[in-house]
Amino acid sequence: MDDENDRAALYIGLSQRTLEKMRTQRLGPQFRKHGRYVRYHIDELDEWSKGRQQEAGSKDGGRS
């Protein structure tokens, strides 16, 4: 993975490997392919993260 994707994973609080797995399963944030490079736009990272927000007291104890 390249530096930009490392930063994307760090920004949303996931490991690089988790972000990669989520991308292949179409569960993660929207991304763009530029040749062999995967790119994430910061607005889409924020949008995806906001969509994952859970109420306190949910099944996982409020953790996301």
C-alpha positions in Angstrom: 0.0 0.0 0.0 1.3 3.5 -0.7 1.6 6.5 1.7 -1.7 8.0 0.7 -3.7 4.9 1.6 -1.7 4.6 4.8 -2.9 8.0 5.8 -6.5 7.2 4.8 -6.4 4.2 7.1 -4.9 6.2 9.9 -7.4 9.0 9.4 -10.4 6.7 9.9 -8.8 4.7 12.7 -8.3 1.4 10.9 -5.3 -0.7 10.0 -4.1 -0.7 6.4 -5.0 -4.3 6.1 -8.5 -3.8 7.4 -9.1 -1.0 5.0 -7.9 -3.1 2.1 -10.2 -6.0 3.1 -13.1 -3.7 3.4 -12.4 -2.3 0.0 -12.4 -5.8 -1.6 -15.7 -6.6 0.1 -17.2 -3.2 -0.9 -17.8 -2.4 2.8 -15.4 0.5 3.2 -15.4 4.1 2.0 -15.8 5.0 -1.6 -12.5 5.0 -3.5 -11.1 5.8 -6.9 -8.7 3.8 -9.0 -6.0 5.7 -10.9 -4.2 3.0 -12.8 -2.9 0.6 -10.1 -3.4 3.2 -7.4 -6.3 3.4 -5.0 -7.3 6.9 -3.9 -9.7 8.1 -1.1 -11.1 11.6 -1.0 -11.2 13.0 2.5 -14.9 14.0 2.2 -15.8 10.4 1.4 -13.8 9.2 4.3 -15.7 11.6 6.6 -19.1 10.6 5.0 -18.4 6.9 5.5 -17.2 7.4 9.1 -20.4 9.5 9.9 -22.5 6.6 8.5 -20.9 4.2 11.0 -21.9 6.3 14.0 -23.8 4.3 16.6 -25.9 5.3 19.6 -24.4 4.8 23.0 -25.6 1.6 24.6 -25.8 -0.3 21.3 -24.9 -4.0 21.0 -21.2 -3.3 21.0 -21.3 -0.9 24.0 -21.1 2.2 21.9 -17.8 1.3 20.3 -17.5 1.7 16.6 
